[in-house]
Amino acid sequence: MGGEEGVVTPGEVVGESSQLIAGRGVYVAPNGRTLRASLTGLRKILPPPPGSTDQRSTVEVVGHKAHGAVPQPGSVVIARVTKVMPRMASADIMCVDAKAIREKFTGIIRQQDVRATEIDKVHMYLSFRPGDIVRALVLSLGDARAYYLSTAKNELGVVSAQSIAGVMLNGIDSSQENGYTFAYVRAH
């Protein structure tokens, strides 16, 4: 992989972490060794900064056009649920780490990634509805079509939803008076 440049696509191997540092548009795969592209663009190798103790070069992928934020494993994203199926929900990612994105990215929330406990009791149709806005953690690139997302932490999950009747639902925390407020509780 030397210093050659070439067009790469999301998920494509662009180097090894023992030889290169992940730069923009690149992430370290879950195995901790492989560096993969997170967007389509040109693979570039940048020399280490002068005086740096780490003498590895940096690999980055630069899109053919100016690109906004790109989901990376560990990023927190805001997404809109588009489809709910028995074992997963698909969502369009709208923001990555509080930054709007310019390209379209799709995420998948699998049944086992909805919550941390009682995974076998999760019902996707009770947890999500199309149109829900969710805060989720990017687990990995997933397959060629979508990122794997998780809502299995207290600070993650549905942040905005509508009832079946089309009324916006407001979350209630323990400090609120709920005299006239009705909450639509989903099994999350």
N, C-alpha and C positions, 0 to 999 in steps of 0.2 A: 504493500500500500504506500510505500515511500512518500514522495511529495506530489504525486499526481493529482490532478484535479479532474473531476468528472461529475456528471449529473447523478444524484442519488435520490431515492424516494423514502418516505417514512418507513421506519423499521429496518432499513438496509444497514448492514454492518459497515462502519466507516473506519474502524480501527480497534486496537486493544488498549485497555487502560494502563497496562504495564509500559506502553511506549508513548501514549498520547494522553492529553488532558481534554476533557469534554468542554467545548466552547458553545457559542450560540448555535441553536438548532441541532444540538447533539445531547444525548443522555446516556447514562450508564445503565446497561441492561440489568435485570434482577440478579444475574449470575455474578455481577461485580467486575467482570473482566472485559466484556464486549461493549464497545461504543456504537450506538445506533443513531441514525438520522431521525429527527422528529418532524421534518418537513421536506418538501421537494425543493431541490436547489443544487448549487455547485459545492462540492466538497473542497475545502481549502485547508492547508496546513500552515500555521503561523509559528515562527520560531519562538523559543522561550524568551521572556523579557530579559534585557541585560541585567546581570547581577542577581538573577533569581537562583535560589538554591535548588529548585526543581528544574532540571534541564530537559524535561520532556517538552515536545512541541505541543501546540494546541490545535485540535481539529475542530472546524466549524462548518456548518452548512449555511450558505447564504442563498436566500430565495432569489428567483429571477426578478421579483418585484419587491418593493418594500413590504415587509410583513410585520404584523403586530405580534402580540403575545402568542406563544405556542404552548399547548399543554405538555407537561413533562411529568414523569412519575414523581409523586410528592406534592404536586401543585394542587391548590384548592380551586375548584371551578364552580361557576354558576351555570346551570343548564336548564333548558325547558324540556320536560318530558313530552315525547312525540307519540310513543306507542307503548302499550303495556301488554305483555304476553305472560303466560303462566309461569315461566321461569326467569324472565328478564324484562327490563324496561329499557327502551332506547331514548336518548335525549340529544338535543342539539346544544353544544357548548357555546355559551355567549360571552363569558368572561373567564380569564385565567389570572389568578392572584390579583384580583380587583382591576385588571386591565382588559379593555374590550379587545376582541379579536377581529381580524379582517378576513380571515379565511374561514370556511365552514369546517367544523370538526364535529364528529359524532361520538357519543359515549354510550356505553352499555352498562347498566347496573344489573348484575346477576343476583339471583335469589340469595346466594350465600354471602353476598356483599352488602345486603340491606342493613343488617344489624349484627352485633357481635355475639349475642346469645340467642338461644332457641331458634337457630337458623332453620330447622325443619318445620317450624310453625309459621314462617313468613308466607303471607299471601300477597303476591304482587299486586292484585287488583284492589286490595284494601290499603296497600302502602302508597301507591301512586295512581294518578289519573293523568291522561293527556292534558297538557297545559300547565301542570304544576311546575313551579320553579324550585329547583333543588340546589343545595350546596353540597358538593361531593369532593372526595379526594381522588386524584388520578393514581390508580394502582400500577398500570402498565400500558404499553401501546396496544395490547390486545392483538387482534388480527389486523389484516390490511385495511379494514373498513372502519374500525372504531376503537376508542380507548376504553379500557376497563375502569369503571368508577366505583367508589364505595361510599356509602352513607353510614357506616358502622361505628361512628363516634358520636358523642353527645352533641357536639357543635355542628354536626352535619345533618342533612335531611331536608325535608320539604320546608321551604321558607315562605312560600306564597302559594295559595291554592284557592280554587273556587268550589262551591258546593255543586251538587247535581242541578240545583235550581239556578246556578249562575251567580250566586252571591259570593263576594270575596270573603274568605275566612281569615280571621285574625288569630294568631297564636296567643295563648294565655299563659303567663308564668305565675308562680305561686304568690307573687307580691301584688297582683291585680285583683281588684274587686270584680266579681263576675255576675253582678245582679242581673243585668239585661244582656249579657254576652253569651252567645252560644258557641261552643267549640265543636268543630267537626274533627273527631279524633280518629286517626287511622292507625292501624296496627304496625307501628314502626319500631 
